[in-house]
Amino acid sequence: MKYFGSSGSGEVTESKSICSGAGFLTSLMVYTDGTNDATVTLYDNNNSAIGDVLVILPVSGASDYGGRIWSDRAFRKFTDGIYAVVSGTGASCIVEYMKVSK
């Protein structure tokens, strides 16, 4: 199995595909507009919000941002890709992941 360096999604402001193929989710940061709550749900799917949920991360609007960085022993494995659902007025996120190939 070959590991590739970490990749990032850049700022994601709407629900969309982040990547396809197998890999590991390494971090997720969720940003609010400072007032409205935000929630980001990541699915193990590169086409839609169907399949296994990798993580659901709600953040209070007043917090401005919140997130999670997993250690190398706790990376979230995905097989089909990552699809992000971004909810909340003014919400956005940054997804970081590491791709693998056989």
N, C-alpha and C positions, 0 to 999 in steps of 0.2 A: 504494500500500500504506500502510495506517495502522498505526502502532504505538501500543500502549496501555502505560501505566505498568507497572512491575514488580509482580507479584503473588506471594504466598507461600502455601504450603500449610498453615501452622501445623504443629504437631508431628504427625507421622504415625507411629503405632506398629504398624501392620499393613499388609499389602498392600492397595492400593486405587487407584482412579482419582484423579488429581490435578487434571486439567483435560481439556477436549476442544477440538478445533480446532487451528489452526496457531499456531506461535509459536517462541520461542527459549528454551532452558534457559539460565539465567544463573548459577545456583549450586546447590550441593547440600552440605548438612552432615549428617554421620552421627554419631549419639551412641551410646555403649555404656553398659552398667551399671557400668563400671569393672573388670569381671572377664572377661566373655564377649566374644568377637569378634563383630563385626557386619558385614553386607554389605547394601548397597542397590543394586538394579539398576533402572534406569529404562528403560522401553520406549516407543517411538513408537506408542502405542495408548491409547485412553481406556477400553477395556473389559476388557482382560486382558493377561497376560504373554506376548503373542505379537507378533511384528513385529521391527522393527529395534531393536537395543539402543542407547540413547543414551549410557549410561555404566554401568559397574560399579565401585562404590567399596567396597573392603573396609577395615575399620578394626580394629586390634588392640584387644582389650578393655582392656588397661592404658592405652591412649592416651586414653580417655574420649571423644574426638571427633576427627573429621577431616573434611576437605571440600575443595571446589574451587569457586573463583569464576572464571568465564571472562571475559576481556576482551571488549569489544564486537566485536572482530575474530575472536573464536574461539567465540562463542555456539554452542550445539548446536541446530540447527534441527530442529523436529518438525512433522509435518503433520496427524496424527490426534489428538494429545493426549499426555498423559503418564500412564503407569501405573507405580506404584512397587511393587517387591517388597522387603519388609523382612525380613531373616533375622538370627537371633541372639537369644538370651534377653536381654530388657531393651533391645533395640535400638529406635532411633527415628531420624527424619530430618526435615529441613526442606528443601523444594524451592522454589526461586524461579525464576520464568519471566516472559516478556513475551509477551503475545498480539498477533497481527497480524490484520488483515482487508484484503481487497482493496477 
